[in-house]
Amino acid sequence: MTSDRIVAVGLLTQRDVSLLGQGFSRVFPVTGDVDFADLLRQLDGVAAIPAHCAADASPKHQ
């Protein structure tokens, strides 16, 4: 079993990946978005949380 953990999954454009630079080394390109159509449709239906509300809802560290 590998010790690598998945810490994030994202749908990025090539420009996004380029902006992240050399430190972002493992990218798995997706050819065509048909496989993700249902997921993208569901994500489109999620209501956005304004930044000030998201900050208020974050766990407080003591």
RABEL-V293751 format. One record per residue. N is the residue number from 1. RES is the residue in one letter. SS is DSSP state (hx for helix, st for strand, lp for the rest). PSI is psi in degrees with one decimal (none if undefined). OMEGA is omega in degrees with one decimal (999 if undefined). Layout:
n: <N & N>
res: <RES & RES>
ss: <SS & SS>
psi: <PSI & PSI>
omega: <OMEGA & OMEGA>
This chain:
n: <1 & 2 & 3 & 4 & 5 & 6 & 7 & 8 & 9 & 10 & 11 & 12 & 13 & 14 & 15 & 16 & 17 & 18 & 19 & 20 & 21 & 22 & 23 & 24 & 25 & 26 & 27 & 28 & 29 & 30 & 31 & 32 & 33 & 34 & 35 & 36 & 37 & 38 & 39 & 40 & 41 & 42 & 43 & 44 & 45 & 46 & 47 & 48 & 49 & 50 & 51 & 52 & 53 & 54 & 55 & 56 & 57 & 58 & 59 & 60 & 61 & 62>
res: <M & T & S & D & R & I & V & A & V & G & L & L & T & Q & R & D & V & S & L & L & G & Q & G & F & S & R & V & F & P & V & T & G & D & V & D & F & A & D & L & L & R & Q & L & D & G & V & A & A & I & P & A & H & C & A & A & D & A & S & P & K & H & Q>
ss: <lp & lp & lp & lp & lp & lp & lp & lp & lp & lp & lp & lp & lp & hx & hx & hx & hx & hx & hx & hx & lp & lp & lp & lp & lp & lp & lp & lp & lp & lp & lp & lp & lp & hx & hx & hx & hx & hx & hx & hx & hx & hx & hx & hx & lp & lp & lp & lp & lp & lp & hx & hx & hx & hx & hx & hx & hx & lp & lp & lp & lp & lp>
psi: <136.2 & 154.0 & -4.6 & 132.4 & 147.1 & 123.0 & -13.4 & 147.9 & 133.4 & 154.4 & 107.7 & 150.6 & 166.4 & -36.0 & -42.3 & -46.5 & -42.3 & -40.5 & -30.1 & -24.3 & -167.6 & -24.7 & -15.1 & 89.4 & -22.5 & 107.2 & 133.9 & 98.8 & 146.5 & 123.1 & 109.9 & 140.0 & 11.3 & -38.9 & -23.1 & 9.0 & -45.2 & -44.1 & -46.4 & -38.0 & -42.4 & -40.7 & -36.0 & -27.6 & -7.3 & 130.3 & 137.0 & 147.2 & 120.9 & 146.4 & -41.2 & -31.1 & -39.0 & -39.1 & -37.7 & -30.4 & -9.9 & 147.0 & 141.2 & 130.0 & 136.9 & none>
omega: <-178.1 & 179.1 & 178.3 & 177.0 & 172.3 & 179.5 & 178.8 & 173.8 & -178.7 & 173.4 & -173.9 & 171.6 & 176.7 & 177.8 & 177.6 & -179.5 & 179.0 & 179.3 & 179.0 & 173.5 & -174.1 & -178.5 & 180.0 & -166.7 & -176.7 & 179.8 & 177.8 & -177.3 & 177.3 & 178.4 & -177.6 & -176.9 & -179.3 & -179.3 & -176.4 & -175.2 & -179.1 & 178.2 & -179.7 & 178.1 & 178.9 & 178.5 & 176.8 & -179.5 & -179.6 & 178.9 & 178.0 & 175.9 & 177.8 & -176.1 & -177.7 & 176.7 & 179.4 & 179.4 & 179.4 & -176.1 & -178.0 & -179.3 & 179.1 & 178.0 & -179.8 & 999>
